[in-house]
Amino acid sequence: MNKTTMLLNDSAFVSAIQGLQSFVMETGADIDMAYDWVADQSRPFAGDLAAFDLFYDVYNETFDQVA
């Protein structure tokens, strides 16, 4: 199992991604603040392309709803 697969299956990361929409909607967080929040809830993931892509997609979908 590689690092990417492990992070996408990491319960702390998945939980943070599931809570990301609420966090962004409640705080109006920009992408940097949202990244920091998810990383604080799980661990840094900027080097993990699959995890970052998932984060970016969820953030953009939420941001589009707020805007």
LINKA-V273953 format. One record per residue. RES is the residue in one small letter. SS is DSSP state (@ for helix, = for strand, . for the rest). D_LAST is the distance of its C-alpha to the last C-alpha in whole Angstrom. Layout:
# LINKA-V273953
RES & SS & D_LAST
RES & SS & D_LAST
This chain:
# LINKA-V273953
m & . & 39
n & . & 37
k & @ & 34
t & @ & 31
t & @ & 32
m & @ & 33
l & @ & 30
l & @ & 28
n & . & 30
d & . & 30
s & @ & 30
a & @ & 28
f & @ & 25
v & @ & 25
s & @ & 24
a & @ & 22
i & @ & 20
q & @ & 20
g & @ & 19
l & @ & 16
q & @ & 13
s & @ & 14
f & @ & 15
v & @ & 11
m & @ & 10
e & @ & 13
t & @ & 13
g & . & 10
a & . & 12
d & . & 12
i & @ & 14
d & @ & 17
m & @ & 17
a & @ & 16
y & @ & 19
d & @ & 21
w & @ & 20
v & @ & 21
a & @ & 24
d & @ & 25
q & @ & 25
s & . & 27
r & . & 28
p & . & 27
f & . & 26
a & . & 25
g & . & 28
d & . & 28
l & @ & 26
a & @ & 26
a & @ & 24
f & @ & 22
d & @ & 21
l & @ & 20
f & @ & 18
y & @ & 16
d & @ & 15
v & @ & 14
y & @ & 12
n & @ & 10
e & @ & 10
t & @ & 9
f & @ & 6
d & @ & 5
q & @ & 6
v & @ & 4
a & . & 0
